[in-house]
Amino acid sequence: MSAKEPRVAVIGAGVGGLTAAALLLKAGLPVTVLEAHVYAGGSAGTFYHKGYRFDAGATLAGGFSPGGPHAQVADILGLTWPVTPVDPAWVVHLPDRRITQWADRARWQQERREKLPGSEEFWRLQEKLAGISWDISSRPFPWPPQGTGDLWTLAKALRPSTIAAAPYLARTIDDLARSRFGANESSDEFRTFLDAQLLISAQTTADRANALYGSAALDLPRRGVNHVRGGIGRIAGTLADWFRAQGGDLHFRQQVRELVLRSDGSRLLRTNKGMEVEADIVLANLTPWGLAKLLGDGAPPALRQTVRETPPTWGAFTLYLGLDALQLPHGIADHHQVVLNPDRPLGEGNSVFISLSNAADETRAPAGHRAATLSTHTAIAPWWRLKQQDYPAYEARRAEYAERLLAAAERALPGIRGALRLCLPGTPVTFERFTRRPFGMVGGFAQESLFAARGPAVGLPGVWLVGDSIFPGQSTAGVTLGAMRVANQIIPG
């Protein structure tokens, strides 16, 4: 191994960190990964409790179909993912109708014609823009560009179809809906449906979601949602197993507490257990807030400005349920989204996503049982204020939100209360404790403007962000694309 090969340290064994680490190791670079927890995955991890394996945050897995980011990584590394496609992807429960997100395009076309009449012109345009977006994501396309090399790569990647997307760069999904949707009695339900889908896939609603990003996000069910055997944490677990088998250096229970920038250009990482790792390149699978805290006074001005001026992202309130499978409706889909009141803002228990462990996956729950994760978007500030100033009120709010989520779940899964055998609530406070994400923020930044997208460079040579804080952010597929970009920019030649 050449003495000139840079030493790489990766902070965090999430999907983004491990993907980049594996690709760099494959290219011949020495790589060390430091993870604070006892298992890989981070926000896309799976934890064990009383016989159940619960998906902690992310529960949907896409990007495994041919040409998708996970498929590309598998081809490069020569690994096999423990996944199988599911159809339908999920079922959306609105107050007056149920809309099934079929993966099969013909079935989805029939479904939307029946349940969302008058919207067909919108969906044709959405599919066209989604095709352009997915085509772009299938090849190196470093957006936003952060140097002359990125600009050259972008220029080489341009296609006629890419240029055809130019009129939509600054538009929103709401713009498309207003111009393409026929005015009739179902338009309000159509808007509620769009908002609900975009909230879980782009962290914002139709009036703010970028048209190109939002079109791709709305197409996720058709691009393939998968069951991950053992829980979504097995995506990171598969990468970790490959990384170690190929000689990579992976350490659990090592939380990086300090990142020192030396005068010779090298970096020193110190952990909570006294471990020290020297590196020439550091990849931080962290939020900007997390990286700024590690750097302290060494944080560059641009990163300090981001932390100071950027509003916090969403948090999540979650319920982890152990369920008696015999008490659940027969033949139900694994994933559901419930909107209780379309006249109220989404989140805070008014929109709830429900994911059941696959009935055939005996690794997720005791025999005859199923694990479930229920979640709703929530603002983080009220939870922290109550936790610090009025703990009884914090507990009361936690109980109230648990009841809201169970009430929503009854809409999709009648009888779920009778099936309940275990119930664990989680707030942003809980999420910070177990994932080390500052304030329990989840899901990355809202994808509103392509011109405000965040790249991986942070203003320090040799220090990069990976994970859901950089474009394209949301989902394991999104963080994989970001990790591939960073690895491509680091790999020599």
N, C-alpha and C positions, 0 to 999 in steps of 0.2 A: 504494500500500500504506500503510495507516494506521500512524502512528508508534507507536501503542499496541499493535500486534501483537507478541506476545512472540517473541523470538529463541530458537530451539530448537537444542540441540546433542545429538547422539546418539552415545554411545560404543559402538562395535561394530556391524559390518555383518552381524550374524546375521539370521536370519529375523524374530525379534522386533523387533530394532532397525530393520530396513529396513521392516517392515510399518507400524510406528508412524510412522516418518519419512515414508513415502509418503502415509499418510492425513492427516497434519498438513500436508504440502505441498499436497495436494489441497484442504484447507480454507483455504489461503491464507497459512499461516504460513511464515516464512523458516526453513529447516532445513539444518543442516550435520551430516554424518555423518563420523566419524573412525574408521578401521579400521586396526588394527596390521598386518594381513597384506596380501598382494598380491592377494587375491581375497575375495569375499564368501562368507558361509555359516557361518563358525565351526565349531561342532560338527556342523552339517549342511552342511559344505562338501565339495567334490570336488577332489582334488589330482592333478597330472599327474606321472608318473614313467615314463621309458623306454617311452613309447608307450601307457601305460595311464592311465585316469582312475579313481582309486579314491575311493569314498565314505569320508571320513575317520572319521565316527562314525555318525550316523543313516543308515539305509539304507532304511527304510520310509516311504512318503509317503501319508498319508490326508487327509481333509478337503476333497476336491475335488468331491464329489458335490453336487447341488443343496441349498442350505441350509447346507452345511459352511463352516467358517471361511475356507478358501482361496477357495471359490466366492464367498462374500460380498465378500471383498477384490477379487476379479477384477471383480465387478459394479460396485463403487464406482469402481475405477480405470480400468476399460475395458481390461483387459489379458487376454491368453490364456496359460494355463500350458502348457508343453510336456510334457503328461502323457497317458498312456493307461492304462485300468484293466487289472489283471492278475487272473486267476482260475485256480488257487487263489492265495490270499494268501500262504500258506506251508504247509509240510508239517512236522508234528511227529513226530519219531522217538523213541519210547519203547523201552525194552529189548525189549518183547514185542509191540509193535504200532506201526503208522504211522497217524496221524490227519491227514487233510487239512482244512485250514481253507479251505473253499470260501466264496467271496463270495456265491454264489447260495444263498439261504436254504433252498430246498427240498433242494438237494444237501447242505447242512450238516446239516439236520435228519436226513436219512437216514444221513449219516456218523456223527453222534453216537449215534444209536440202535444202529448196528451196532458201533461201537468203544467206546462208553461206556454200556453197557446199564444201565437203572435210574436214569439221571440226568435223564430228560425233565422231571420236575417242577421241578428246579432251573433248567433252561434256560428254561422258560416264565417263571419269575419273573425270571430274569436279563434276558430280552428286554424284559419289562415295565419294569423299572427302567432299563434302558439307553435305552428310548424316552423316559422322563421326563428322563433326564440330557441326552440329545441335544436334546430340545425346549428345555430350559433354556438350553443353550449357543447356540441359534440366535437368541437375542434378548439385549439388554443385561441382564446378571445379575451385578453386581459382587460376587463372593464372594472373600474375606471382606469384609464392609462396613467401610469405613474413614472413616466420616463420615456426617452426616445426609443428604447428597445420595445416598450409596449406599443408605441405608436406604429412602429414598423411591423410588429406582429399583427396588429389590427388591420393595417393596410393590406397585408397578404391574405388575411382571412375574409376580406370583403367578397361578397357574391352579389349578383343582380338582385336576388331575393332579399339580401341584407339591406341593400340600398332602398328597396321598395318599402321597408319598414320605417324609413326616415320620417314620413308625415305623422307617425304615431309616437315618436320619441317623447314628446312633451304632453301627450294626451293621457287621460285616465279611462278606466273601465266605464265610469259613469258617462263620459263623453260618448263612448261607443254605444252604450245602452240608449242614451237620449236620441242619437241619430238613427239607430237601427231598429229600435223596438216599436212595434205598432201600438198605438194608444188603445187599450181596452181594459176591461175590468180586472185582468190578472196582473197588471203592471206592478202594483204594490207588492204582491207576493213574489214576483220576479226579482224586484230590487232586494227584498229581504233575503231571498235565496242567494243572490250574488254576494251580498254583504257577509252572510254567514260563511260562505265558502272562502272568501278572501281573508276574513279574519283569521282563519286557521292556517291559511297557506301563504299569506303575505303580510300578516299582522296589521292590517288596516282594512278599510271598507272601500266600496266602489268609487265613492266620490274623491278618494285620494290615491287609490292604487294605480300605479303606472300601467298603461294599456298593454305594453309588451310583456312586462313581468306578470301582470295579472292574467293575461291570456294564457300564458304557460302554466300559471298556478291553477287556473280553472280546468286545465287539461290533465292535471295530475292523475285522476282516476283512469283516463284512457291510456296513460303512459305506464300504468301498472302499479297497483298496490300489492304488497306481498306480506304473507305471514312469515315471521322469522322464528324458526324453531328454537325454543328456549327463551324467547323474549327479544326485544329489539336490541338489548345489550350484547347479543351475540354478533352483531355487526362489528362493534369494536373488539369483542372477544376474539373473533376470527382473525382480525388484523393483528391483535396482540400475540396470538398463537403463532402466526406466520412470522412476525417480527422476531420473536425469541428463537424460533426454530432456525432462522437464518443468521443468528448471531447478534441480533440487536440487543442493546442494554436497556432493559425496562425495570423500573423500580417503583413498587407500590408503597403506600404509607410514607411518602417523601413529599411533603408540601413545601414548595419553594417559597421562602419568606423574603428573599433579597436577591436582586439582580444587580451586580456591580459592573460598571463600565470601566475597564482599565485603560490606562493611557496608551498602551501598545495596541489597542483595538480589540483585544480579547475580552471575553465576558466571564464572570464568575457567578455561579448560582449556589446559594446556600439554602439548605432545607431545615425544617423544624427539628430534624433528628441529627443535625450537625454534618450532614453529607455536603461535600463541596464538589462541584463539577465545573471544569473549565471548558469553554467553548469559543469558537470563532463566529458561529451563527446560532441565534436563538429564535425558535418558533414558539410563540405564546398562544396556546389554545385557551385564550382568556378573553374577557370583555376589555374594552379600553380602560374601564375603571380598575379592573384587576391588574392590568399591566402597569398603569400609572402608580398604583400602590406599591408594587415591587420595585419600581425604579426610584421612587421617592424624589429627591432633589435632582436626580439624573433624568427625569422625564422630559422629553423635548417639548418646546412650546406648543407645537401643533397638537400633541397628545393632551397636554394640560388644558388647552382650549376646548378640545372635544369633551373632556370630562366635566369641565366647568360649565359649558354652555348647552350641552346636549341633554334634553329631557330624558328621564329614565324610560326604559322600555316596559312592556307589560310584565306583570307577574302572573302566577297561576294559583288558583285554589284547586286542590286535588282531593279526591277520595280514592283510596285503594281498598277494594272490596274482595272478600272471599265469599264465593257464592255456591250454594247447592245447585248443581246443574239440573237436577230433576225438577226443581221448582221454577225453572225459567221456561219461557215459551219455546216450543219445539221448532227447529229449523230457522232460527233467527240469524241475521247477519252478525258478523263480529264487530262491526263499527257502526256507530249511530251519532247523528248530530241533532240536537233538539233545540228549537227556538220557541220560547214560551209566549212572548208578547212582542209582535213586530213593531209596536208603537213605542217601545222602550229601547234604549241603547243596548247593543249586544255586550256580552260579558257580564260579570258580577252575578252569575247564576241565571241570567236570562237566556244565555246560549251555552249549551253544555255538550262536550264531546265525550262519547262513551266507547271504550274499547274493551272487548272481551277477549280473553285468551282463546286460541283456537281449540275447539272441542277435541280434536285429534292429538293435541300436543300434551301428552301426559307429564311432561317435565315442568309444566307451569303451575300445577295445582294437585292436591291429593285426589285420589281416585273418586270420581263422581262429583268433582268440584271444578269451578273455573275462577280464574283471577280476572278482575276488572279494574281499569283505571278510568275515573271520571274527572274531567277538568273543565274549568271556565277561566277566561281571562279576568284579571283583576288588577286594579291599581295597587302599587306596592306601599305607597306612603301611609294609608290608614292603618295597615297591619303593623307597621313598625311603630307608629305613634302610640297605638294602643298597647303593644307589647312593652314599650318602655315606660308608659305613663299610667296605664290602667289595665293591669293584667286580667282582672275579672271580666272587663269589657272585651278584651281580646278573646278570651275563652268563649264568651257569649256570642261574639261575632262568628267565631269558628263553628260553633254549634248551629247557628242560623244558616251559614253557608252550606254546611253539610246537609241540612234539611232541604235547602233549595235544590241541591244537586240530586238528591234522592227523589224529590218530587218530579224533577225533569226526567229522570231515568224511568219513572213509572210510565211516562208517555210512550217510551220506546220499548220498554221491557216490563209489561204488566206483571205484577207479582214479585218484583225484585226485592221488596222488603221482606217477604216471606222466605226468600232464598238467602238472605243475609246471614253469614256466619262470622264475618270479620269486617271491621270498618276502621280504617286509619285515615284521619284527615291530614292534609298538608297545606301550609300557607307559604307565602314568600319567605317568611322567617325560617320555616322548616327547610325550604329549598336551599337557602344560603348555607344552612348548617351542613347539609349533606353533599352539595355540589361545589361549595366554596365560591359560587357566583355572587358578587357583591349585591346585597339587598334582595337576592332571590330573583333577579331579572331573568326572563326566559325568552326564547324564540327569536332573538336578534332584533334588528331595527326594522321598522315598517318600511316596506318597499314602495315609496311614494314617487320619488323622482330619480330617474337614471343619472341625472347630473349631480345629485347629492349622494350617490352611492359611495361606500367606503371601500378603499383598496387595502391591501395587506401591509404596505409600508407605513411606518409610524414616525419617520423623521430621524431614525437612528440607523446608520449603516449596520447591516447584519442582524437587525432585529425585525421580525415580521409577526403580524397577527395571523392566525388561522381560526376557523370556527365560524359561528353564526353571526359574528360582528362584522365580517367582510362580505362583500358582494360575491355570489347571490344570496348568501345567508341561510334563510329558512330551510329546514329539513336536512336529513342526512345526505340526500343527493346534493343539496346546495353547498353544504360544508365540504363535501368531497370535491366539487368543482373548484372551490376556493383553495383547497389544499393542493390540488393538481397544479393550479396556477403557480402557487408559491414554490412547489418542488421544481417545476420547469424553469423558474427563474434562478434557482440556486444551482441546479445541476450544471457542472462545467461543460462548456462547448455546445 
